[in-house]
Amino acid sequence: MRIDILPRRDDAPTAAERARVGLLGLATDLNSEADLRRMLPADVGLYCNRIRHANPMTLETLRGVADDLPRAGRDLLPGLELDVVVYGCTSGTIALGEAETLALIRHAKPSRHQTTPVTASLAALARLGARRVSILTPYRADVNRALGDYYASRGLEVVNVSGLDMDDDYAMTALAPATIVEAGLRAMAPEADALFVSCTALRASLAVEALEAALGRPVVTSNQAIVWHTLDLVGLTARDAPGRLFDTLEEHIPQ
């Protein structure tokens, strides 16, 4: 039997990726992967791996994610370099600690940049010049307290944290964007500069434009902030992403 290696012609042009992004999402998150793909430019590649997690979402179960995050990072396109690696859980970042989460990502999957929804949203609020914020979450009181305390420790005046008393990722994703708009209108304090809607499982990016139109102030959501921060780190813009936040992006032209 003869084994031949045949000549190959690569006739079909392939679009070059301008950036590669890795998402480490919770096993229970139905929303973040699709949400990020919808907002990222078509020529930014998104590659995902899941971290072991089961409902209910509590500070204790979210801290347990640290046991599997290193494995998920190592198994995310082994041998290929990524531009940005994201840990896709806001409350999980609060439970683990932002600095510890970023360190876990760097160790598990070295890349040019790392971010979390907390890191991204803090950067987004700073870029928008928002110092006083209202926060809307789907979480229960203990998670809200920890989240509000952390954002306050980072120099923000947290006017209020309003939660929906939920601990099930699947139920959070089931909330309609119209429900999030209604909750956001109730949560926004008159004296706040901006509204932050926390949780990657919420379809909150679909509520941004309606909320901004009604409130007359900027709105930042977890997944929207992740996309914005990712693009800001690599020097790219997004044409169709929702909200005032994306107006602050400037594309960097390589020299």
Secondary structure, 3 states (H helix, E strand, C coil): CCCCCCCCCCCCCCCCCCEEEEEEEECCCCCHHHHHHHHCCCCEEEEEEEECCCCCCCHHHHHHHHHCHHHHHHCCCCCCCCCEEEECCHHHHHHHCHHHHHHHHHHHCCCCEEECHHHHHHHHHHHCCCCEEEEEECCCHHHHHHHHHHHHHCCCEEEEEEECCCCCHHHHHHCCHHHHHHHHHHHCCCCCCEEEECCCCCCHHHHHHHHHHHHCCCEEEHHHHHHHHHHHHHCCCCCCCCCHHHHHCCCCCCC
